[in-house]
Amino acid sequence: MPALPGVTVGQVTHKVAGDPLPALILIQSTTDNPMATATYQTNLTDRTYNGWTNYETWNVVLWIENDESIQDYIQEHEVCCYEELLDLFYACGSTETPDGVKWADPKVNRVEINGDVFDF
């Protein structure tokens, strides 16, 4: 990108769980105007949420991977897939994550979870 007088341009990339999110372009004025900053997402076709299919899938995975009691149960009982874990959740009376996402929400990408979380 050609340099413009009084403007600094930089590319920022973020990584979450090893997956790069879309690159962002940061444009900042080098003049005395502190309000002259803009950020643009360069990959507008990316419809994912933190590297997952959608918010619901991300939230379910967040709780599975970060709740020690769930991880312990998966390891001790050799849970092989998300559907098996769902049976446990419902048997224990749990129907949703602490954030309110239903474990069995049809938006949850079970194939993605089985491939990434239960890929032993």
KOLVEXLO-706281 format. One line per field, with one value per residue (C-alpha): residue number from 0; residue in one letter; chain; x, y, z. Coordinates in nm, 3 decimals, padded with zeros to 5 digits. Example, Ala and Ser with C-alpha at 12.3 -4.5 7.8 and 13.67 -1.06 7.14 Angstrom:
BEGIN
num <- (0/1)
residuo <- (a/s)
cadena <- (A/A)
px <- (01.230/01.367)
py <- (-00.450/-00.106)
pz <- (00.780/00.714)
***
This chain:
BEGIN
num <- (0/1/2/3/4/5/6/7/8/9/10/11/12/13/14/15/16/17/18/19/20/21/22/23/24/25/26/27/28/29/30/31/32/33/34/35/36/37/38/39/40/41/42/43/44/45/46/47/48/49/50/51/52/53/54/55/56/57/58/59/60/61/62/63/64/65/66/67/68/69/70/71/72/73/74/75/76/77/78/79/80/81/82/83/84/85/86/87/88/89/90/91/92/93/94/95/96/97/98/99/100/101/102/103/104/105/106/107/108/109/110/111/112/113/114/115/116/117/118/119)
residuo <- (m/p/a/l/p/g/v/t/v/g/q/v/t/h/k/v/a/g/d/p/l/p/a/l/i/l/i/q/s/t/t/d/n/p/m/a/t/a/t/y/q/t/n/l/t/d/r/t/y/n/g/w/t/n/y/e/t/w/n/v/v/l/w/i/e/n/d/e/s/i/q/d/y/i/q/e/h/e/v/c/c/y/e/e/l/l/d/l/f/y/a/c/g/s/t/e/t/p/d/g/v/k/w/a/d/p/k/v/n/r/v/e/i/n/g/d/v/f/d/f)
cadena <- (A/A/A/A/A/A/A/A/A/A/A/A/A/A/A/A/A/A/A/A/A/A/A/A/A/A/A/A/A/A/A/A/A/A/A/A/A/A/A/A/A/A/A/A/A/A/A/A/A/A/A/A/A/A/A/A/A/A/A/A/A/A/A/A/A/A/A/A/A/A/A/A/A/A/A/A/A/A/A/A/A/A/A/A/A/A/A/A/A/A/A/A/A/A/A/A/A/A/A/A/A/A/A/A/A/A/A/A/A/A/A/A/A/A/A/A/A/A/A/A)
px <- (00.000/00.148/00.222/00.010/00.137/00.016/-00.122/00.014/-00.121/-00.063/-00.206/-00.318/-00.394/-00.537/-00.499/-00.742/-00.676/-00.423/-00.671/-00.609/-00.906/-00.947/-00.674/-00.766/-00.630/-00.559/-00.542/-00.429/-00.359/-00.016/-00.149/-00.274/-00.628/-00.675/-01.011/-00.868/-00.839/-01.036/-01.028/-01.153/-01.201/-01.039/-01.210/-01.580/-01.675/-01.559/-01.877/-01.717/-01.715/-01.369/-01.275/-01.592/-01.900/-02.110/-02.157/-02.354/-02.082/-01.809/-01.995/-02.057/-01.691/-01.580/-01.759/-01.657/-01.290/-01.268/-01.482/-01.253/-01.537/-01.654/-01.298/-01.246/-01.570/-01.479/-01.139/-01.256/-01.555/-01.396/-01.674/-01.633/-01.858/-02.073/-02.396/-02.273/-02.187/-02.535/-02.688/-02.484/-02.586/-02.955/-02.928/-02.781/-03.055/-02.835/-02.998/-02.780/-02.440/-02.404/-02.435/-02.780/-02.694/-02.892/-02.661/-02.889/-02.941/-02.978/-02.724/-02.450/-02.222/-02.191/-01.969/-01.719/-01.725/-01.681/-01.392/-01.210/-01.300/-01.338/-01.055/-00.841)
py <- (00.000/00.339/00.573/00.883/01.195/01.201/00.845/00.521/00.195/-00.141/-00.491/-00.663/-01.034/-01.208/-01.571/-01.759/-02.124/-02.134/-02.021/-01.684/-01.455/-01.229/-00.974/-00.625/-00.310/-00.032/00.318/00.583/00.948/01.067/01.420/01.570/01.437/01.146/01.051/00.969/00.590/00.331/-00.050/-00.260/-00.637/-00.752/-01.090/-01.007/-01.360/-01.507/-01.589/-01.779/-01.698/-01.715/-01.986/-02.194/-02.222/-01.988/-01.848/-02.151/-02.396/-02.174/-02.137/-02.512/-02.588/-02.314/-02.485/-02.839/-02.748/-02.516/-02.688/-02.922/-03.146/-03.202/-03.275/-03.519/-03.702/-03.725/-03.874/-04.110/-04.249/-04.239/-04.030/-04.072/-03.806/-03.504/-03.706/-03.926/-03.616/-03.477/-03.789/-03.724/-03.357/-03.442/-03.729/-03.477/-03.223/-02.980/-02.849/-02.547/-02.389/-02.138/-01.872/-01.998/-02.181/-02.507/-02.808/-02.951/-02.623/-02.712/-02.438/-02.628/-02.791/-03.143/-03.263/-02.985/-03.058/-03.432/-03.367/-03.114/-03.184/-03.562/-03.632/-03.850)
pz <- (00.000/-00.091/00.200/00.235/00.408/00.769/00.763/00.908/00.764/00.927/00.902/01.220/01.246/01.549/01.652/01.872/01.949/01.665/01.399/01.237/01.220/00.919/00.879/00.980/00.824/01.073/00.935/01.180/01.131/01.238/01.272/01.596/01.541/01.789/01.635/01.292/01.327/01.131/01.121/00.830/00.804/00.482/00.450/00.433/00.325/00.658/00.849/01.137/01.507/01.665/01.415/01.470/01.249/01.463/01.814/01.935/01.833/01.978/02.310/02.348/02.271/02.509/02.798/02.701/02.668/02.969/03.233/03.426/03.545/03.185/03.071/03.360/03.277/02.907/02.993/03.271/03.080/02.735/02.585/02.212/02.063/02.129/02.115/02.399/02.603/02.530/02.685/03.001/03.014/02.986/03.237/03.484/03.411/03.217/02.899/02.823/02.877/03.162/02.889/02.789/02.464/02.442/02.423/02.151/01.964/01.594/01.510/01.700/01.443/01.586/01.303/01.375/01.748/01.695/01.457/01.672/02.035/02.028/01.786/02.015)
***
